């Protein structure tokens, strides 16, 4: 693939790519998504305790006689990081959707591109 072919592909012109070039593009987009989720999870680590406290307070208001227990020693840590991961995915969702649309856009018809 020459520099002009790559430039034509990036500008939205319909240039056919080989399977290897499609996989290379997909790999790059997946790496961007994973890095964005990791950054979002970093932010999610800050807010995870607040979210966990919110849900525990909600449970206490709805069912005051219910106790929340950890059944394994690592469960509190696993729940904390799971909340952080979900928050990271939520924070990264605009980038995830953008990367999906940019990967699929060359294969859409002109009518479909209006809605994408």
C-alpha positions in Angstrom: 0.0 0.0 0.0 1.5 3.3 -1.1 1.3 6.6 0.7 -1.3 7.9 -1.8 -3.5 4.8 -1.3 -3.3 5.2 2.4 -4.2 8.9 2.1 -7.1 8.2 -0.2 -8.5 5.6 2.3 -8.2 8.1 5.2 -10.0 10.8 3.3 -13.0 8.6 2.7 -12.5 7.7 -1.0 -13.5 4.2 -1.9 -10.2 2.3 -2.2 -10.3 -1.4 -1.9 -8.2 -2.8 0.9 -6.7 -6.3 1.2 -7.7 -8.6 4.1 -4.4 -7.9 5.8 -5.0 -4.1 5.5 -8.5 -4.5 7.0 -7.1 -6.5 9.9 -4.3 -4.0 10.5 -6.9 -1.2 10.6 -9.2 -3.3 13.0 -6.1 -4.0 15.2 -5.3 -0.3 15.4 -8.9 0.6 16.3 -9.2 -2.1 18.9 -5.9 -0.9 20.5 -7.4 2.6 20.7 -10.5 1.3 22.3 -8.7 -0.8 24.9 -6.4 2.1 25.8 -9.4 4.4 26.1 -11.2 1.8 28.4 -8.0 1.6 30.5 -7.9 5.4 30.9 -11.6 5.4 31.7 -11.0 2.7 34.3 -8.3 4.8 35.8 -11.0 7.5 36.3 -13.4 4.9 37.3 -11.1 3.9 40.2 -11.6 7.3 41.7 -15.4 7.2 41.4 -15.9 3.4 42.2 -16.1 4.0 46.0 -18.7 6.7 45.5 -20.8 4.5 43.2 -20.5 1.5 45.6 -21.5 3.7 48.6 -24.5 5.0 46.6 -25.8 1.5 45.9 -25.2 0.4 49.5 -27.1 3.4 50.8 -29.9 2.7 48.3 -30.1 -0.9 49.6 -30.2 0.3 53.2 -33.1 2.7 52.4 -35.1 0.1 50.5 -34.5 -2.8 52.8 -33.2 -1.6 56.2 -33.0 -5.0 57.8 -30.7 -6.5 55.0 -27.0 -6.9 55.5 -24.7 -7.0 52.6 -21.9 -9.5 53.1 -18.8 -10.6 51.3 -18.7 -14.4 50.9 -15.1 -14.6 49.9 -12.0 -12.7 51.1 -11.4 -11.1 47.7 -15.0 -10.2 46.9 -14.8 -6.5 48.1 -11.8 -5.9 45.9 -13.3 -7.7 42.9 -16.5 -5.7 43.2 -14.5 -2.4 43.5 -12.5 -3.2 40.3 -15.7 -4.4 38.5 -17.4 -1.1 39.2 -14.3 0.7 38.0 -14.3 -1.3 34.8 -17.9 -0.6 34.1 -17.4 3.0 34.7 -14.3 2.9 32.4 -16.5 1.4 29.6 -19.2 4.0 30.2 -16.6 6.8 30.1 -15.0 5.4 26.9 -18.3 4.7 25.1 -18.1 7.8 22.8 -14.7 6.7 21.6 -15.9 3.1 21.2 -18.9 4.1 19.1 -16.7 6.5 17.0 -14.2 3.7 16.3 -16.9 1.3 15.3 -18.5 3.8 13.0 -15.2 4.8 11.4 -14.3 1.1 10.8 -17.7 0.3 9.3 -18.1 3.6 7.3 -16.2 2.6 4.2 -18.5 -0.4 3.7 -21.7 1.6 3.9 -23.8 2.7 0.9 -24.2 6.5 0.5 -27.8 6.2 1.9 -26.5 4.4 5.0 -23.7 6.9 5.4 -26.2 9.7 5.9 -27.4 8.0 9.1 -24.0 7.0 10.4 
